């Protein structure tokens, strides 16, 4: 394999791995947002109960 083909293969591999990581990051951020929203709802519910 020549240097040019090697460079192209590496770039393709790099782009694929970067794409996988970006998708994984999106999933993780989405899950975190859901957890945070749930905890905020729970905290608000407890606050409402404490004021009664």
N, C-alpha and C positions, 0 to 999 in steps of 0.2 A: 504494500500500500504506500503510495506516495504521500508526501507531506500535505499536499492540497486535499486529497481524499481523507486523510487522517484528520485534518482540521475540520472538514465538513462533517465527518462522522462525530467528532467531539462536540461541535456546535449543535448538531441535531440531538445528541444525548443530553447535553446541557439544557437545551430548550425544553425537552420532554421532562426532565427532572424538575426544572423550575415550574413548569405547568402543574405537575403533581403536587409540589409543595404549596403552590398558590391555592389549589383546590382544597387541600388539607387545611390550610389556614382559614379559608372561608368557612369550612364546616366547623372548625374549632371556635371561631369568632361567633358564629350563629348559635352554637350550643352555649357559649358563655353569655350571650345576650339573653337567651331564654332563662338561664339560671338566675341572672341578675334581676330580670323582670319578675320572676317568681318570688325571689327573696324580698324585693321591694313590696310586692302585693301582700306577702305574708306580714312584713313589718308594719305596713299600713293597717292591716286587719287587726294586729295586736294593739296598735296605737288607738284605733277606734274602740276596741274592747276596754282599754284602760281608761278612757275618758268617760265611759258610761257609768 
